[in-house]
Amino acid sequence: MGNKIKRIVEKIEIPDELHARTKLGIKQVKQEKKRGMKYPKWMIGAVASLLIIGIAFSAGGSYITDATETLIGKVFGVEEQAQFKEDTQKFSSDPEGGAQEAEGGLQQMEQHLKLAEEHLSPEDYADYSMLIKEIMKINAESLNPHADQEKLEIQAKELREKIQDYEIYELTIHTLEEAKAMVSYPINYPTYIPEGYELIEEEARTEEAHPGKDPVVTLHYDQVDGEFNFYTSIQKIDHTKGKELDFYDQINSYQLNGYHFEHAYSEQTNTQSMRITIPKQGYEIIIDASLLSKKEMEKVLLSMVDQ
């Protein structure tokens, strides 16, 4: 998994005071989230997880939960959560924003712990939840630019290895053949691939709230000789309630070859996405592309449905 994560982090918009290469990295993480790829925040690794953890706890105190209400509340007591939020907020670029991100982040952590509790013995779950607590603390400390990053990364690596031994995250990872058996619509590779690109990764993931149901299938293509890429994601129409393109400044809707298309573009970040919707079969495909033209994006999507 290390090389795959490195690809994501090396390509991913974050605070202006951080390194330019890291800025590129976080933009990619935002795109990953919009495609429905739910990497647990404590397992993304390196810069990506640090930023997302920071965002998740940078909003108002309404996201601090009582220990009697939630699993995350039992791991972090009320006072401990408040201190954790204060520590991460101190180094956040947007302390007053990100309410939606905060809610989503805490919900994801809570759901991950629920999944772990369902599949582990009480003794193993107790150990596992403490590992999650420790790596979240390290992630928060790592947001401090004056912290000993090398030491913290060594500690985080050791914790991640222990976390992965429990194989909770693997419960939501599936093969494409398994994904095809879960759905009633086709899951196809594009028959048109822009010149100079090759498939480097494919994956199917389901939500931790319902593993094994409604997969998001993502195909990742990279330039053979270059740094740009594009992704396609196939998913049930109501899987994320149609919010994937809300990130963009401009969204243009139109019909092409009998299909409904939406082309979304952000001048601020110079990023774009396109969605094709097939309502009769209940699915949609989204393409996120760094450098492709609108026509090329359309050709990729049409080649995935006209088979």
N, C-alpha and C positions, 0 to 999 in steps of 0.2 A: 504493500500500500504506500510505502514511503515515496517512491518515484511519482506515483499518481498525485499524491498530495503536493509534492514539490512543484509539479506542473501547474496546479491550481494556484498555489501561493505565489509562484514566480510570475504569473500572468495577472494577478487580482488587484477606488477612490477613498482615501481616508484622510485624516486631518492634515492640513497643509504643512504643519511643522514636521511631519515625518518624511522619511526618505521617498524620493520620487518612485522608486521601484516598488515600494510597499503600497503607494497610492494605486498603482496599476493592479496590484493584487487584490485589494478590497473591492474594487469595482467588479472584478470577476466573481468574488464571493457573493455580492449582491445579485449578480446574474444567476449564479447557481441557485440561490434561494428562490428566485422567481421561477426557475424551471422545476422547483419542487424537490431538489436534491437536499435532503435533510441531514446534513452532516451534524452529528452531535457536537456541540461547541467545544467540549473538552477533548475531542478527537480529531479536529481539523488539523491541529498542530501549528506550531510556529506563530507567525504574525496573525494569520487569519483568525484563529480561535481567540487570540488576545483581544483583538478589536471587537469581535462580535460579543464576547463576554462583557466588555466594557459598555457597549451600546445597551445590552440587555439590562444592565443595572444602573444606567445613567438617568432614568426617568424618575418621576415622583414617588413618594413613599407609599402610594396606594398599592404598589407591587410587593410590599413586605407582607409576608403571610404568617399567620400564627401556627405554631408547631402542631396544634390539634387539628388543623384544617387540611394540610397538604403534606406530602412526603418530603418535598423540598424544605418545608417548614420544620420538619423533624430533623433534617440534616443541619440546617442553619436556623438557630433560634432567632427570635425577633430582634434582640439587641445585636446579635452577630450579623444578621442580614443588614441591619442599618449601618453597621461599621463597614461591612463589605461594600455596600452601595456608596458610602461616603468615600472610601478609598478609591474605588474605580471612577467615580464621578469627578474626582479631583484632577484626573488626567484625561478626561473626555473632551473632545473638541466641541461637543454640543450638549452641555449638561441639561438644557431645558427642553430639548427635543427628544425624538425617538420613543414616544410613548407606545406607539404600535409595535415597534421593535422590542421594547422591553416586555410588553405583555406576551408577544409571541415567543420571546426567548425563555421566559420563565415557564410558559406552558410547555415548551419543548423539553426543558429539564425535568419538569414534573412528569411528563408522559414517559420519558426515558426511565425514570425511577420506577414508575408503575410497571413498565414492561419487565424491568429487572426483577422486581418483587414477584411478578407472576411466574418467572422462570428459574428463580434461584431458591435454595433453601433459606430459611430465616437466618442461619448463621452466615451463609455466603452473601446474602443481601446486606447484612449488617457490615460486612467487610467491604463490599462493593460500594455502598453508599459513602463510606468514609474515604475511599479512594477518589470518588467524584468530588467530595468536599475538599480534599487536599489539592487536587489539580486545579479546581476552580480558584482556590486561594493563590496558587502559584501564578495562574493566569492574571489575576488581579494585580499581584505584585509586579508582574512583568510589564504592566502598563506604565509603570514608573520609569522614566528615561534614565534615572540615576541608579536603578537597581542593577545588581550583578546578573546580567542577562545570561551569561555563559553558565553560571551556577544553577540558575533557575531552569534553564533548558535541560540540563543534565537531570535535575530532579523530575521535571515534567516527562522526560523520555522514559524514565524508570516507572513512573506512575502509569503512563499510557500503555506500556507493555503489560503491566499487571491488569489494567482495565480490559485490554483486548483478550487476555486469557479467559475471561468469563464469556466471551462471544455473544454478548447481548446485541451489539450493533449488527452482527451477522444475521440476526433474525429478520432484518428488513432488507437484506440484499438477496437478489434472485438472479437466476440466469434468464436469458431472453426466452428460452423455451418454456421455463416456468411461468414467465410473465404472459406469454401467449395463451397459456392454459387458464389464466385468471380472467381473461377479457373476451368479449364477443366481437371485437373489431380487429382489423389487421394491424400487425406490427411489422413494418417493412423497412428495409434499408433503402436509401435513395438510389435510384438507378442513374441519376445524373449527379456527378461530383465535379465541382469546378476544378479546372486544371491546376495542378500543383499541390493538391490536398490529398491526404490519406487518413483513413480511419485509424485512430490510435487507442481508442477505449470505448467500450460499450457497457452499460450497466442498467439494471432494473432495480428500483427501490420502492418500498411501500412505507406508508406512514407508521410511526411507532404506535399510534392509536389503533391501527388495524393492520398489523403485519400480514402479508399474504393476500391483500385485497387492494384493488385499484392502483396498480403499479405505474410509476413514471419511468419510461424507458428513454434513456439519453444516449445519443451517439456523439462522440467527440472527434472532430477532424482537425488536424494540424497541417500547416504548410510544410512540405518536405524540406524546402530551403527557405525558411523565413520564420517569423515569430507570431504570425497571426493565426487565428483559428475560427471555427464555427461549431455550434452545437445544434442538434435537433432533439426535441423532447416530444414524445408521444404520450398522451394522457387522456383520461376520461374528461369530458367537457366540464363537469362540475367539480373536478378534483380540487382546484384551488379557487373556485367561485369566480373565475374570470378576471383576477386581479393582477395577472402577471405583467401586463403592459402599463399599469398605472404609474410606473416609475418614470415614464417618458413624457416629454413636453408636448409632443405632437403624435396624434394617432389618426391615420387616414384609413377609412373603410371603403372597400370596393368589391365588385364581383369580377371573377376571372375564370373562364372555362367552366362556368356553372358552380363555382365554389366561392364562399365568402372569405375574403382576405382582410387583414388589418396590418398596416405597416406603421410601426412606432419608431420614433426617432427623438433623441435628446441632443440639442445643440451644445448644451453645457458640458456633457461628458463625451460627446461624439460617439455615442453607441446607438445601436438599432436592433430591433427584433421584428419578426413577422409571424403572424398566426394564420393558419388555414383551419376552418371549422367544417366538420362533416357531421351535422346534427342527426341525420338519419341513422348513422351507426354509433352516435354518441361519443365521438372522440375529436380531438384537435391535435395539431402539430405546431410547435413553435420552433423557430430558428433564431438563434442569437449569433450575429456575425459581426466581426470586427471590420472587415474590409470588403466584403462581397457587395456587388451592386444589387439594386432592387430586383432587376431582371434575373440575376443568378439565384437570389434567394427564392424567387417564385419558381424557378425551374427545379430547384432542389425539392421544394415542398410538393409540387405537382408530380414529380417522379416517385414520391412516396405514396401517393394515393391513386394514381392512374396505373395500376399494375393488374 
